[in-house]
């Protein structure tokens, strides 16, 4: 049996805005993805809406364990400074080329 979680309409509106490629309820179910995209793409009004339901500690936790390739350098620096955390570079995706035996065909793999 699947129980549907109901979210306030204003949170769903923010989720729809900051993670446009997923359904809002799906976005809300993954707090790390939601908050990281909010911190990069959300307005100050969007952040204020979410801060009413999610404590600042959740934002800090997401920032400390940021997913690769979501935060821009500017957004990462802004949020680190806002929370008084040492500014560090954000994780990036790594790509490597794989060569098949015989060296004829290759493809890249994201790590």
C-alpha positions in Angstrom: 0.0 0.0 0.0 1.4 3.4 -1.0 0.5 6.3 1.2 0.6 9.7 -0.6 2.3 12.5 1.4 0.5 15.8 1.0 2.7 18.9 0.9 1.5 22.5 1.3 0.7 24.1 -2.0 3.4 26.8 -1.6 6.1 24.1 -1.2 4.9 22.3 -4.3 5.1 25.6 -6.2 8.7 26.1 -5.1 9.6 22.5 -6.0 8.0 22.9 -9.4 10.1 26.0 -10.0 13.5 24.8 -8.9 13.3 21.2 -10.2 11.3 21.7 -13.4 12.0 18.2 -14.8 10.3 16.2 -12.0 6.9 16.2 -10.5 6.8 18.4 -7.4 5.9 15.6 -5.0 8.7 13.5 -6.4 11.1 16.4 -5.8 9.9 16.9 -2.3 10.5 13.2 -1.5 14.2 13.7 -2.1 15.1 16.5 0.4 18.8 16.7 -0.7 18.0 17.2 -4.3 15.2 19.7 -3.5 17.3 21.8 -1.1 20.4 21.8 -3.3 18.4 23.0 -6.3 16.5 25.5 -4.2 19.9 26.9 -2.9 21.0 27.4 -6.5 17.9 28.3 -8.4 15.4 29.6 -5.8 14.7 33.3 -5.0 15.0 34.6 -1.5 11.2 34.4 -1.3 11.4 30.7 -2.3 14.0 30.1 0.4 11.9 31.9 3.0 8.9 29.6 2.2 11.0 26.5 2.7 12.8 27.8 5.8 9.4 27.8 7.5 9.3 24.0 7.3 13.0 22.9 7.1 15.5 24.0 9.7 18.8 25.7 8.7 20.6 22.6 9.8 19.1 20.7 6.8 20.5 23.4 4.5 23.9 23.1 6.1 23.8 19.3 5.9 23.0 19.5 2.1 25.8 22.1 1.6 28.3 19.9 3.5 27.4 16.9 1.4 26.5 18.7 -1.9 25.7 16.5 -4.9 28.1 16.9 -7.8 27.4 19.4 -10.5 24.5 21.2 -8.9 26.0 24.1 -7.1 27.6 26.9 -9.1 30.8 28.4 -7.7 28.9 31.6 -6.8 26.0 29.8 -5.1 28.4 27.5 -3.1 30.4 30.5 -1.9 27.3 32.5 -1.0 25.8 29.7 1.1 29.1 28.8 2.8 29.5 32.4 3.8 25.9 32.7 4.9 26.3 29.8 7.3 29.8 30.8 8.4 31.3 27.7 6.9 34.8 27.7 5.4 34.4 28.2 1.6 35.5 25.1 -0.3 35.2 24.1 -3.9 32.0 22.2 -4.7 32.1 18.6 -6.0 32.3 18.2 -9.8 31.5 15.3 -12.0 34.4 13.4 -13.4 34.5 11.9 -16.9 36.9 9.3 -18.1 37.3 7.6 -21.5 37.1 3.8 -21.7 38.8 2.0 -24.5 37.6 -1.5 -25.4 40.1 -4.3 -26.1 41.6 -3.7 -29.5 41.4 0.0 -29.0 38.7 0.5 -31.7 35.6 1.8 -29.9 35.3 3.9 -26.8 32.8 5.6 -24.7 32.9 7.9 -21.7 31.7 7.0 -18.2 30.6 9.4 -15.5 32.1 8.7 -12.1 
